[in-house]
Amino acid sequence: MTFDIASAVAELSSALPASILATDPDITVSYSRDMAMLASSEIPAVVVRARDTADVSTVMKIASKYGVPVHPRGAGSGLAGSSNATTDSIVLSLASMNEILEINTVDRYARLQPGVVNLDFRKALEPHGLFYPPDPSSYDWCTIGGNLSTNAGGLCCVKYGVTTDFVMGLEVVLADGEVLRTGRRTVKGVAGYDLARVFVGSEGTLGVITEATVSLKPLPQAPCTLVATFGSVYDAGEAVQKVIGASLVPSLLEIMDRTTIRAVDKMHKLGLDQNAEALLLAQSDSGGARADMEMDGLELACKEAGANEIHRTNDLEEGNMLLFARRQALPALEALKGSSLVDDVAVPRSQMANFLGGCEQIAADTDTTIGTCGHAGDGNMHPTICVDPADEDEMVRARDAFGRILDLGLSMGGTVTGEHGIGSIKIDFLAKEIGPIGLRVHRTIKNALDPQGILNPGKLFTP
Amino acid sequence: MTFDIASAVAELSSALPASILATDPDITVSYSRDMAMLASSEIPAVVVRARDTADVSTVMKIASKYGVPVHPRGAGSGLAGSSNATTDSIVLSLASMNEILEINTVDRYARLQPGVVNLDFRKALEPHGLFYPPDPSSYDWCTIGGNLSTNAGGLCCVKYGVTTDFVMGLEVVLADGEVLRTGRRTVKGVAGYDLARVFVGSEGTLGVITEATVSLKPLPQAPCTLVATFGSVYDAGEAVQKVIGASLVPSLLEIMDRTTIRAVDKMHKLGLDQNAEALLLAQSDSGGARADMEMDGLELACKEAGANEIHRTNDLEEGNMLLFARRQALPALEALKGSSLVDDVAVPRSQMANFLGGCEQIAADTDTTIGTCGHAGDGNMHPTICVDPADEDEMVRARDAFGRILDLGLSMGGTVTGEHGIGSIKIDFLAKEIGPIGLRVHRTIKNALDPQGILNPGKLFTP
């Protein structure tokens, strides 16, 4: 069908109530992009705030009839431009589909809609003694739908895994508006292709997720917390190696470099050691004697790696304060110059310290300020380039640094995205990482499921 | 290209050394099928015993040139007919590609070829203090390639997960002979579609896996073992519920029903309680105080559920003997009448006891002998219908029972295969489970990656 945005908007207006449609650019602009500074965006022709699966199906049927691009979105907390819109497109907001449909305490799963906010879901599970681990830094406002689309990670991943590890089944509206239900409610199951995990992490390019069945864990014990400072990132890296080598599985193992420590302390006056080159933050949520054993192991690893200072606490308030320091890393780094380019590289854990050292070198070579924090336990680092968006020269250098960091990660056997996704900002780097045959297979699957290319075009790879 | 088996065989003979080719039916017949009694098979035109990825690529290039079906196979230990051959086809054996290419102790992964036997891999990891959990019952002879193709489970899954949970990356030869490398060596990574997990469990219908990168766990502690007998399967089911409800994660939690207990004891004279209606076997591999705590919890759960007898042991020999009893369930049931139809249903854990009760009813209704054992911790049950293959009337009733068991599983929100796969024996039931739209998406992906339909045709679904 030939592209016809005017007819598509007209048909949407007659098929759906005016209350869930917006065409006024003053409104639609706020649905046009996510938080990724490097990503471009345009104002869409129309925004639809879907109420249910039927609405989503209606949108996809009309979109495919008129060959119109559809950009699905959740809260817009993404960091790769995955939900950014183009002119003459439909933005499909799933934020209003925010019901938790079932919490099954016996078989330990929940069914929920994509618009449920991660933190709201966690809170709803708590009274049942249950826990959904993936906790991206934006967990207090990002939605489960966005988490599924980017296969989001977070701080808990080192012990519990990422979003895809919890997905049992999905309802997905396909490009032509048909509704696919795939997956299961059982712990195990191998009937047919693992379709659910194809849609997870596909950033809205293969279908629109309208419901998820996710597995749950028992609520962990109140965490014990350890913070250690080091005279070099290599010492901190050695401590992480020792933790892994000792078969310890902390529930959280985070790192902040000197720039990040200082930025956080400048913003929040937490009394962090300004002279430390690196800080490790670790928790155990095993409780009781097990937690003591794990904390002893963590302390020993830090000591043996030559930590300057080690502080342990079982006090929940203090632990939360230390965790707050880590969660404030990005805003604090942004505050240094007004904005930031957040990178997201995962390297084999053995390469973490070398990667941090490499980032310092890149900062020096490109005359930029780069603060790195990240998930030390799984090698997923977030070098954050602090920028003043108004400083054009600095922006050029920052973009250069951004790319060099990705190349550095690739050269160490890493990946250009550990948890944020490719979006529109890393298209060239995905091609580098997966190579021409990988790209061909990606396109083959995309073309098979979305032959018109209407689902979130301009993301992941070129058509 | 028009189908031309003669030209394909001729071209294979000139492209590959005679030592890795076989066309003599006396030899090729032994490559024609797996262990699934219900599955039909034919003798292939040629068997190729690939030495390396290049051989596999050569086979696929020639096969696609002449439109000839290729049936990849490992050890042939499958239970669904997934590797069964058709006349005028190529059987591609990966059994000779059996090298472990790398064991990375720091980043905890291994790279290995598909022909490596599961147990050999486990043994090779042991000196490094590392562990690859998935352990199908055939672990002493099945290959990793087969495990990947069926997304195999096993006894360890209840604590550690199934094959797909350990796959980081794959090398796959595509239908046209191109070599795809996909995945990563990092703990986390979300660059592009999760292609590796599309190939895992696809039973050779989308590509031929020639190398895998899998993540490893630290070697667990020596297990403590508990065995408990019950006066009814419902009591045993209640014990399992209590274990899950208490947030205990045993490293193994298996169930055997009365028929299975008796069959095993008849074969091996282990002194099992002949009057028990159900037996639970559980282990903890956490070691130390943690194991004691877990074992106390398991014992309490069994006691509260009304167990007749409970026996605990930290003795490794005795634990192995009890585990041997469980691992001998299938051969012992087979010995009752000469052969068996092994079913493989996973139900939500809360439904396990009802499912076992339902299987007993089906045995009565169809006048068959059905022994059920299975992975109680994850609801994956193996009702095994004991048959004398020469008794045609019994075979008719057994097939009827086989299908009724699958329907029972589906009616309880379960899946028709927890770990064995669909193969050729459950094609109709996959269609029932995933419905017409699910089937359409399966076909779409299959057609996209294998447009000629030469990769293991006759498996999973009709074209």
Chai-1 contact restraints between the chains, C-beta under 6 A:
chainA,res_idxA,chainB,res_idxB,connection_type,confidence,min_distance_angstrom,max_distance_angstrom,comment,restraint_id
A,V106,B,S350,contact,1.0,0.0,6.0,A-B,restraint_1
A,D107,B,P348,contact,1.0,0.0,6.0,A-B,restraint_2
A,D107,B,R349,contact,1.0,0.0,6.0,A-B,restraint_3
A,D107,B,S350,contact,1.0,0.0,6.0,A-B,restraint_4
A,N151,B,V190,contact,1.0,0.0,6.0,A-B,restraint_5
A,G153,B,K188,contact,1.0,0.0,6.0,A-B,restraint_6
A,E178,B,I437,contact,1.0,0.0,6.0,A-B,restraint_7
A,L180,B,I437,contact,1.0,0.0,6.0,A-B,restraint_8
A,L180,B,V441,contact,1.0,0.0,6.0,A-B,restraint_9
A,T182,B,G438,contact,1.0,0.0,6.0,A-B,restraint_10
A,R184,B,T415,contact,1.0,0.0,6.0,A-B,restraint_11
A,R185,B,P348,contact,1.0,0.0,6.0,A-B,restraint_12
A,R185,B,G413,contact,1.0,0.0,6.0,A-B,restraint_13
A,T186,B,A346,contact,1.0,0.0,6.0,A-B,restraint_14
A,T186,B,P348,contact,1.0,0.0,6.0,A-B,restraint_15
A,T186,B,G379,contact,1.0,0.0,6.0,A-B,restraint_16
A,T186,B,G414,contact,1.0,0.0,6.0,A-B,restraint_17
A,T186,B,T415,contact,1.0,0.0,6.0,A-B,restraint_18
A,V187,B,D378,contact,1.0,0.0,6.0,A-B,restraint_19
A,V187,B,G379,contact,1.0,0.0,6.0,A-B,restraint_20
A,K188,B,G153,contact,1.0,0.0,6.0,A-B,restraint_21
A,K188,B,A346,contact,1.0,0.0,6.0,A-B,restraint_22
A,K188,B,D378,contact,1.0,0.0,6.0,A-B,restraint_23
A,K188,B,N380,contact,1.0,0.0,6.0,A-B,restraint_24
A,K188,B,G418,contact,1.0,0.0,6.0,A-B,restraint_25
A,G189,B,A346,contact,1.0,0.0,6.0,A-B,restraint_26
A,G189,B,T415,contact,1.0,0.0,6.0,A-B,restraint_27
A,V190,B,N151,contact,1.0,0.0,6.0,A-B,restraint_28
A,V190,B,G201,contact,1.0,0.0,6.0,A-B,restraint_29
A,V190,B,T417,contact,1.0,0.0,6.0,A-B,restraint_30
A,V190,B,E419,contact,1.0,0.0,6.0,A-B,restraint_31
A,V190,B,G421,contact,1.0,0.0,6.0,A-B,restraint_32
A,A191,B,T415,contact,1.0,0.0,6.0,A-B,restraint_33
A,A191,B,V416,contact,1.0,0.0,6.0,A-B,restraint_34
A,A191,B,T417,contact,1.0,0.0,6.0,A-B,restraint_35
A,A191,B,L430,contact,1.0,0.0,6.0,A-B,restraint_36
A,A191,B,E433,contact,1.0,0.0,6.0,A-B,restraint_37
A,G192,B,L430,contact,1.0,0.0,6.0,A-B,restraint_38
A,G192,B,I434,contact,1.0,0.0,6.0,A-B,restraint_39
A,G192,B,H442,contact,1.0,0.0,6.0,A-B,restraint_40
A,Y193,B,S202,contact,1.0,0.0,6.0,A-B,restraint_41
A,Y193,B,H442,contact,1.0,0.0,6.0,A-B,restraint_42
A,D194,B,R197,contact,1.0,0.0,6.0,A-B,restraint_43
A,D194,B,G201,contact,1.0,0.0,6.0,A-B,restraint_44
A,R197,B,D194,contact,1.0,0.0,6.0,A-B,restraint_45
A,R197,B,R197,contact,1.0,0.0,6.0,A-B,restraint_46
A,V198,B,V198,contact,1.0,0.0,6.0,A-B,restraint_47
A,G201,B,V190,contact,1.0,0.0,6.0,A-B,restraint_48
A,G201,B,D194,contact,1.0,0.0,6.0,A-B,restraint_49
A,S202,B,Y193,contact,1.0,0.0,6.0,A-B,restraint_50
A,P218,B,S247,contact,1.0,0.0,6.0,A-B,restraint_51
A,S247,B,P218,contact,1.0,0.0,6.0,A-B,restraint_52
A,A289,B,A289,contact,1.0,0.0,6.0,A-B,restraint_53
A,R290,B,R290,contact,1.0,0.0,6.0,A-B,restraint_54
A,A346,B,T186,contact,1.0,0.0,6.0,A-B,restraint_55
A,A346,B,K188,contact,1.0,0.0,6.0,A-B,restraint_56
A,A346,B,G189,contact,1.0,0.0,6.0,A-B,restraint_57
A,P348,B,D107,contact,1.0,0.0,6.0,A-B,restraint_58
A,P348,B,R185,contact,1.0,0.0,6.0,A-B,restraint_59
A,P348,B,T186,contact,1.0,0.0,6.0,A-B,restraint_60
A,R349,B,D107,contact,1.0,0.0,6.0,A-B,restraint_61
A,S350,B,V106,contact,1.0,0.0,6.0,A-B,restraint_62
A,S350,B,D107,contact,1.0,0.0,6.0,A-B,restraint_63
A,D378,B,V187,contact,1.0,0.0,6.0,A-B,restraint_64
A,D378,B,K188,contact,1.0,0.0,6.0,A-B,restraint_65
A,G379,B,T186,contact,1.0,0.0,6.0,A-B,restraint_66
A,G379,B,V187,contact,1.0,0.0,6.0,A-B,restraint_67
A,N380,B,K188,contact,1.0,0.0,6.0,A-B,restraint_68
A,G413,B,R185,contact,1.0,0.0,6.0,A-B,restraint_69
A,G414,B,T186,contact,1.0,0.0,6.0,A-B,restraint_70
A,T415,B,R184,contact,1.0,0.0,6.0,A-B,restraint_71
A,T415,B,T186,contact,1.0,0.0,6.0,A-B,restraint_72
A,T415,B,G189,contact,1.0,0.0,6.0,A-B,restraint_73
A,T415,B,A191,contact,1.0,0.0,6.0,A-B,restraint_74
A,V416,B,A191,contact,1.0,0.0,6.0,A-B,restraint_75
A,T417,B,V190,contact,1.0,0.0,6.0,A-B,restraint_76
A,T417,B,A191,contact,1.0,0.0,6.0,A-B,restraint_77
A,G418,B,K188,contact,1.0,0.0,6.0,A-B,restraint_78
A,G418,B,G189,contact,1.0,0.0,6.0,A-B,restraint_79
A,E419,B,V190,contact,1.0,0.0,6.0,A-B,restraint_80
A,G421,B,V190,contact,1.0,0.0,6.0,A-B,restraint_81
A,L430,B,A191,contact,1.0,0.0,6.0,A-B,restraint_82
A,L430,B,G192,contact,1.0,0.0,6.0,A-B,restraint_83
A,E433,B,A191,contact,1.0,0.0,6.0,A-B,restraint_84
A,I434,B,G192,contact,1.0,0.0,6.0,A-B,restraint_85
A,I437,B,E178,contact,1.0,0.0,6.0,A-B,restraint_86
A,I437,B,L180,contact,1.0,0.0,6.0,A-B,restraint_87
A,G438,B,T182,contact,1.0,0.0,6.0,A-B,restraint_88
A,V441,B,L180,contact,1.0,0.0,6.0,A-B,restraint_89
A,H442,B,G192,contact,1.0,0.0,6.0,A-B,restraint_90
A,H442,B,Y193,contact,1.0,0.0,6.0,A-B,restraint_91
A,T444,B,A448,contact,1.0,0.0,6.0,A-B,restraint_92
A,A448,B,T444,contact,1.0,0.0,6.0,A-B,restraint_93
A,A448,B,A448,contact,1.0,0.0,6.0,A-B,restraint_94
